[in-house]
Amino acid sequence: VKFVQSGGGSVQPGGSLRLSCVGSGFTFRLFGMRWYRETPGARRELVASISDEGGSNTFYSPSVRGRFTISRDNDKNTVYLQMNNLQPEDTAVYYCTTNNANNWGQGSQVTVSL
Protein backbone atom coordinates (compact mmCIF):
# COMPACT_ATOMS: atom_id res chain seq x y z
CA VAL A 1 0.00 0.00 0.00
CA LYS A 2 1.40 3.37 -1.00
CA PHE A 3 0.20 6.96 -1.10
CA VAL A 4 1.79 9.77 -3.07
CA GLN A 5 0.71 13.26 -2.14
CA SER A 6 0.97 16.46 -4.12
CA GLY A 7 -0.11 20.02 -3.68
CA GLY A 8 0.46 22.17 -0.66
CA GLY A 9 2.68 25.22 -0.43
CA SER A 10 2.53 28.73 0.97
CA VAL A 11 -0.39 31.13 0.67
CA GLN A 12 -1.64 34.30 2.29
CA PRO A 13 -4.67 34.26 4.59
CA GLY A 14 -7.84 33.87 2.56
CA GLY A 15 -6.07 31.90 -0.15
CA SER A 16 -6.78 28.41 -1.47
CA LEU A 17 -4.84 25.22 -2.03
CA ARG A 18 -5.70 21.72 -3.19
CA LEU A 19 -4.04 18.57 -1.93
CA SER A 20 -4.08 15.33 -3.91
CA CYS A 21 -3.29 11.80 -2.77
CA VAL A 22 -2.92 8.88 -5.15
CA GLY A 23 -3.25 5.43 -3.62
CA SER A 24 -1.86 2.17 -4.99
CA GLY A 25 -1.48 -1.42 -3.90
CA PHE A 26 -5.08 -1.84 -2.80
CA THR A 27 -8.62 -1.56 -4.18
CA PHE A 28 -9.00 2.15 -3.67
CA ARG A 29 -12.76 2.40 -4.11
CA LEU A 30 -13.44 -0.07 -1.28
CA PHE A 31 -11.83 2.12 1.38
CA GLY A 32 -12.91 5.27 3.11
CA MET A 33 -10.21 7.91 2.99
CA ARG A 34 -9.04 10.50 5.51
CA TRP A 35 -6.95 13.63 5.69
CA TYR A 36 -5.11 14.44 8.91
CA ARG A 37 -2.85 17.34 9.83
CA GLU A 38 -0.05 17.70 12.32
CA THR A 39 1.70 20.65 13.92
CA PRO A 40 4.84 20.50 16.09
CA GLY A 41 4.08 19.31 19.59
CA ALA A 42 0.47 18.41 18.82
CA ARG A 43 -1.36 15.18 18.08
CA ARG A 44 -2.25 14.38 14.51
CA GLU A 45 -5.75 15.79 13.96
CA LEU A 46 -8.44 14.32 11.73
CA VAL A 47 -9.43 17.06 9.29
CA ALA A 48 -11.85 15.31 6.92
CA SER A 49 -12.98 11.88 5.83
CA ILE A 50 -14.99 10.42 2.97
CA SER A 51 -16.74 7.09 2.72
CA ASP A 52 -15.86 4.35 0.25
CA GLU A 53 -17.32 3.79 -3.22
CA GLY A 54 -19.28 6.91 -4.14
CA GLY A 55 -18.13 8.90 -1.14
CA SER A 56 -21.64 9.88 -0.15
CA ASN A 57 -20.72 10.38 3.50
CA THR A 58 -18.22 12.99 4.59
CA PHE A 59 -16.96 14.31 7.90
CA TYR A 60 -15.21 17.58 8.67
CA SER A 61 -13.52 18.83 11.79
CA PRO A 62 -15.42 21.85 13.16
CA SER A 63 -12.31 23.94 12.58
CA VAL A 64 -12.47 23.45 8.79
CA ARG A 65 -16.15 22.81 8.11
CA GLY A 66 -17.46 25.17 5.45
CA ARG A 67 -13.95 25.95 4.16
CA PHE A 68 -12.50 22.55 3.20
CA THR A 69 -13.99 19.96 0.84
CA ILE A 70 -12.92 16.32 0.56
CA SER A 71 -13.67 14.41 -2.62
CA ARG A 72 -12.52 11.29 -4.44
CA ASP A 73 -12.05 10.04 -7.98
CA ASN A 74 -11.98 6.26 -7.92
CA ASP A 75 -10.99 6.05 -11.59
CA LYS A 76 -7.80 7.88 -10.67
CA ASN A 77 -7.35 6.28 -7.23
CA THR A 78 -7.17 9.80 -5.87
CA VAL A 79 -8.57 11.66 -2.90
CA TYR A 80 -8.54 15.45 -2.81
CA LEU A 81 -8.72 18.12 -0.15
CA GLN A 82 -9.79 21.51 -1.45
CA MET A 83 -8.91 24.16 1.12
CA ASN A 84 -10.44 27.61 0.80
CA ASN A 85 -10.22 30.71 2.98
CA LEU A 86 -7.06 29.38 4.57
CA GLN A 87 -6.02 30.89 7.88
CA PRO A 88 -2.70 30.87 9.75
CA GLU A 89 -4.04 28.23 12.13
CA ASP A 90 -4.35 25.86 9.16
CA THR A 91 -0.55 25.79 8.89
CA ALA A 92 0.46 22.15 9.31
CA VAL A 93 1.73 19.07 7.55
CA TYR A 94 -1.21 17.27 5.97
CA TYR A 95 -1.36 13.49 5.55
CA CYS A 96 -3.71 11.16 3.69
CA THR A 97 -4.58 7.62 4.76
CA THR A 98 -7.33 5.05 4.55
CA ASN A 99 -10.01 4.76 7.22
CA ASN A 100 -7.94 2.13 9.06
CA ALA A 101 -4.92 4.47 9.17
CA ASN A 102 -2.36 1.72 8.66
CA ASN A 103 -0.42 3.47 5.90
CA TRP A 104 0.22 7.16 5.35
CA GLY A 105 1.24 9.54 2.61
CA GLN A 106 4.55 11.33 2.84
CA GLY A 107 2.97 14.55 4.07
CA SER A 108 2.37 17.94 2.44
CA GLN A 109 3.41 21.18 4.08
CA VAL A 110 0.77 23.91 4.08
CA THR A 111 1.87 27.33 5.32
CA VAL A 112 -0.51 30.26 5.67
CA SER A 113 1.09 33.61 6.47
CA LEU A 114 1.26 37.23 5.37
PEQUIZI-V437358 format. One line per field, one symbol per residue. ss: DSSP state (~ for helix, > for strand, _ for the rest). phi: phi as a letter, one per 30 degrees, with the letter a starting at -180 (. if undefined). burial: b if it has 16 or more other C-alpha atoms within 10 Angstrom, else e. A space follows every 10 residues. Layout:
ss=???
phi=???
burial=???
//
This chain:
ss=_>>>>>__>> >_____>>>> >>>>___~~~ __>>>>>>__ ____>>>>>> _______>>> _______>>> >>>~~~_>>> >>>____~~~ _>>>>>>>__ ___>___>>> >>__
phi=.bbbcbjikc bdejdbbbcb bccbiadedd cdbbccbbce icddcdcabb ddhdidcbbb dedbejccbc bbbddchbcc bdcchdbedd daccbcaddc hdbbddjbdb bcad
burial=eebbbbebee bebeebbbbb bbbeeeebbe bbbbbbbbee eeeeebbbbb bbeebeebeb eeebeeebbb bbebeebbbb bebbebbeeb bbbbbbbbbe eeebbbbbbb bbbe
//
